[in-house]
Amino acid sequence: MVITATNITFAPNYKTKKVSFMYAIVDIAGRQTKVEGGKFVYTNKLSGNEGDAVEFANVLLTEDNGTINVGAPFVDNIKVTGKILGHVKGDKVIIFKKKRRKGYKKKNGHRQDYTKVLIESIA
């Protein structure tokens, strides 16, 4: 099976079936994120427990079957709903500062908190 961006070709009979995916650009915790139904995204840590439903009303753009709706600043009557799958931490980031020949060295690091959200619907 060969998969391309918008067409799926099945090997046995070589027929092409056009498949489209609806997506939206959503403002989540101050960041613009592209979301699709059935997929999950990592966002900055959100308040809520694992299994809670979340709703994002700040939808900036939607695309469905080639039809693009751009908001000014937000698209009316469109909401993205999801479910919190859990709270996770990102990779460790090391910050190392040094000034040569001065004996100055500082090492610091942190791990960012993220929330894993499963996007259930765009409506």
N, C-alpha and C positions, 0 to 999 in steps of 0.2 A: 504494500500500500504506500503510495506516494502522497504526502500532504504538502500543499502549498498554502499561501496566505489566505486566499478566498475560495479556492476550488479544492475539492477532495476527489481524487481519481482512484477508482477501485480497479485493481489489476485484472480480475477475471473477465469482465466484459468491456472494459475500457470506456465506460460511460462517465461523464462528468456531472457532478451534482453541485449546484451552487449553494453554499452555506454562508449565512451571515450571522455575526455576533453583535448584539447590542452592547454598547459600552457607554460610560459616562465619566466626565471629569468632575470630581467632587472635592470640596474644601473640607478636609478632615484635620482638625487640631492645627490649623494654620498652614497646612501644606496641601497643594493640589495633587490629587492622586487619581490615576486612571483605574476604574473598577469595571469588572464584568461579572454577570450573574454566574453563580456556581464556583467562583474562584475566591481565594482568600488573599488578603493584603496585610502587611505589617504597618501599623501606624504608631505614632507617639502614644504613650500610655494613656488610656482612657479610664475614667472612673466606671466601675461596674464589675460584677463578678463573672466568673466563667459560666456560660450558658445564657446570660442576659441578652435581650434583644436591644439593638441600637438602631437609630434612625438618623440619617444625614439629610438635611433639608437644603443645604447649600450646594446645589448642583449647578455647575457653571456651563456644562455642555453635554448634550446627549447625541448619540448617533444610532440610527436604527434603519437598516436596509438602504444605506446611502443617504438618508435624510438626516441632516445635521441641524440641531436646534442650539443656538447660542444665546445665553442669557445676558441680561443687562441690568445688574450684574449676575442675577440668578435666573434659572429657568423656572417658570411658574408651574405649579401643580405636579412637580416631579419630586419623588423622594426615593432614596436608596435605603433599603433595610438590610440589616445583617445580624449576625450572632457572634458574640465573643467566644472564641475557642480557647483562649488562655492568655496569660501574661508571661512574656518571655524576656530574656536579656540578649542584647546583641553581642557581637564579638568584642573582645577587649581592645581598647585603643590605648597605645602607649605614647605619652608625650615626653620627649627627652630634650632638654636644653643644655648646651655646653658652650663655654667660651674658652677657646684654647689658650694655653699658657697662663691662665688666671686661677685655676683650681676651682672654677665654678661649674657645678653639674647639678641638675635637678631632674628627677624622674618622677613622673606622675602618670596616672592612667584612670580610666573609668569604663564602665559598661552601661550602655544606654538601655532604658526600659522600653519595651514595645508591647503592643497588644495585637494579637492575631485575630483578625475578623473575617468571618466567612460571609461573603456577599450573597444574600438570598434572592433579592429581587430589585429591579429598577422599574419603578412605576410612578 
